[in-house]
Amino acid sequence: MNKLQLILHHAFRYVWNALFILSYPVLATFGLLFIGVTYTFSGLSKLLTKLRSEQTPGIPQKSDWEVLSNTNNLLEAKIHKQIMFGPTCFQLRRKDGVPSVLQDFYFGGKVRIMEEGILLEKWNATDSKQLPDFDICLYFPDEDRLKSLTNIKCFDWHLSEIEEQSLSFKWFDGIQGGEVKVAL
């Protein structure tokens, strides 16, 4: 090394050491504060989760049977599977303990009581790759019979119109929509 390179080398080494010595306490303090804040918020989150789970008994847990409020105290639901970023799949059974055809299938959360029976969304598959594939069914509780009305291939559907002997369903899959009219 020539003399100029040696002087520049020592100068840069001195500047680098000075920057490291001055910035190290700042970086170490930031790291400790970050760990402390993360630990504090983690503890706070655990505490709030414990408080919240005691205050919301209306949402069925993974292993609990809960009465469906919109079925006139007739059906109970238990969560079978939660699709990531999607709907929840339920097992249904009659609250009165009578064995039912409902126990053989999985259903979505859309339930509606009508004069004719209970309108249910029966899942044809629970694998997220095969969804959405639903049969809209009418459950007759007196006869314990499930009648398939139509097949819908999207999550976004609703009952749009009830006529004397027919139902109209509207659906939208994000790109296109449609309407299906079904005779009872």
C-alpha positions in Angstrom: 0.0 0.0 0.0 1.2 3.4 -0.7 1.1 6.2 1.8 -2.2 7.7 0.6 -4.0 4.4 0.6 -2.7 3.7 4.1 -3.9 7.1 5.4 -7.4 6.6 3.7 -7.6 3.1 5.2 -6.9 4.3 8.7 -9.3 7.3 8.3 -12.2 5.1 7.1 -11.5 2.5 9.8 -11.6 5.3 12.4 -14.9 6.7 11.0 -16.4 3.2 10.8 -15.4 2.4 14.4 -16.8 5.8 15.5 -20.1 5.2 13.8 -20.4 1.7 15.3 -19.6 2.9 18.8 -22.1 5.8 18.6 -24.9 3.8 16.9 -24.6 0.6 18.9 -26.4 1.9 22.0 -29.2 3.3 19.9 -29.7 0.0 18.0 -29.5 -2.1 21.1 -32.0 0.1 22.9 -34.4 -0.1 19.9 -34.1 -3.9 19.9 -34.8 -4.2 23.6 -37.8 -1.8 23.3 -39.1 -3.8 20.3 -38.9 -7.0 22.3 -40.6 -5.4 25.3 -43.4 -3.9 23.3 -44.0 -7.2 21.5 -44.1 -9.1 24.8 -46.5 -6.5 26.4 -48.9 -6.6 23.5 -48.8 -10.4 23.4 -49.7 -10.6 27.1 -52.5 -8.0 26.6 -53.8 -10.0 23.6 -53.9 -13.2 25.7 -55.8 -11.4 28.5 -58.3 -9.9 26.1 -58.9 -13.3 24.4 -59.7 -14.9 27.7 -62.1 -12.2 28.6 -63.8 -12.2 25.1 -64.3 -16.0 25.0 -66.3 -15.9 28.2 -68.6 -13.1 26.9 -69.6 -14.6 23.5 -71.3 -18.0 24.1 -73.5 -17.6 20.9 -70.7 -18.6 18.5 -70.3 -22.4 18.5 -66.8 -23.6 19.4 -65.1 -26.5 17.6 -66.7 -29.2 19.9 -69.8 -27.5 21.2 -73.4 -28.1 20.0 -75.3 -24.8 20.0 -79.0 -24.2 19.3 -79.5 -22.4 16.0 -81.5 -19.3 16.9 -83.3 -19.0 13.6 -84.8 -22.5 13.6 -87.4 -22.2 16.4 -85.3 -24.2 18.8 -85.4 -27.3 16.6 -81.9 -27.6 15.3 -78.4 -27.6 16.9 -75.2 -26.9 15.0 -71.5 -27.8 15.6 -68.6 -26.4 13.6 -67.1 -29.1 11.4 -64.7 -27.0 9.3 -63.7 -23.4 8.8 -62.6 -22.6 5.3 -59.8 -20.1 5.3 -61.1 -16.7 4.1 -64.5 -18.4 3.5 -67.6 -19.7 5.2 -67.9 -22.2 8.0 -69.3 -25.7 7.6 -71.6 -27.1 10.2 -73.0 -30.5 11.3 -76.6 -30.3 12.2 -78.9 -32.4 14.4 -82.3 -32.1 15.8 -82.5 -30.7 19.3 -85.2 -33.2 20.4 -82.7 -36.1 20.0 -84.6 -37.8 17.1 -82.2 -39.4 14.6 -82.3 -37.4 11.4 -81.1 -37.4 7.8 -79.3 -34.1 8.7 -76.6 -36.0 10.5 -75.3 -37.5 7.3 -74.5 -34.2 5.6 -72.7 -30.9 6.2 -74.4 -27.5 5.9 -73.5 -23.9 5.6 -74.6 -21.1 7.9 -77.5 -19.9 5.7 -80.7 -21.2 7.4 -84.2 -19.8 6.8 -87.5 -21.0 8.2 -90.4 -21.0 5.8 -94.0 -22.3 6.0 -93.1 -25.3 3.9 -90.0 -26.2 6.0 -86.4 -25.1 6.7 -84.2 -23.8 3.8 -80.7 -25.1 4.2 -77.4 -24.9 2.2 -76.1 -28.6 2.0 -72.4 -28.8 1.1 -71.5 -31.4 -1.5 -67.8 -31.3 -0.5 -65.8 -29.9 2.4 -62.5 -29.8 0.6 -61.6 -26.1 -0.2 -60.4 -27.0 -3.7 -63.8 -28.4 -4.6 -65.8 -25.5 -3.2 -68.2 -23.8 -3.9 -70.6 -26.6 -4.6 -73.9 -26.4 -2.7 -77.4 -27.9 -2.9 -80.1 -25.6 -1.7 -82.4 -28.0 0.2 -85.7 -27.8 1.9 -85.9 -29.8 5.2 -89.3 -31.0 6.3 -89.0 -31.6 10.0 -92.3 -33.4 10.4 -91.3 -36.0 7.9 -87.5 -35.8 8.5 -87.0 -35.5 4.8 -84.5 -33.4 2.8 -85.5 -32.3 -0.7 -82.8 -30.9 -3.0 -84.1 -27.8 -4.9 -81.1 -26.6 -6.9 -77.4 -26.6 -7.1 -75.5 -23.4 -6.7 -71.8 -23.0 -7.5 -71.0 -19.8 -5.5 -70.9 -18.5 -2.0 -73.0 -15.4 -2.6 -76.7 -16.5 -3.1 -80.0 -15.5 -1.5 -83.6 -16.2 -1.6 -85.1 -13.3 -3.7 -88.7 -14.2 -4.1 -91.3 -16.6 -2.6 -94.3 -17.3 -4.7 -97.2 -19.8 -4.2 -95.4 -22.9 -5.4 -92.0 -21.7 -6.4 -88.9 -20.0 -5.0 -86.4 -17.7 -6.8 -82.7 -17.7 -5.9 -80.3 -15.0 -7.0 -76.5 -15.7 -7.1 -73.4 -13.8 -8.0 -69.9 -15.5 -8.3 -67.9 -12.3 -8.6 -68.0 -12.2 -12.4 -71.5 -13.0 -13.4 -74.8 -13.4 -11.7 -78.0 -15.2 -12.3 -81.4 -16.2 -11.1 -82.8 -19.7 -10.6 -86.5 -20.4 -10.2 -87.5 -23.6 -8.5 -90.8 -25.3 -8.1 -91.7 -26.7 -4.7 
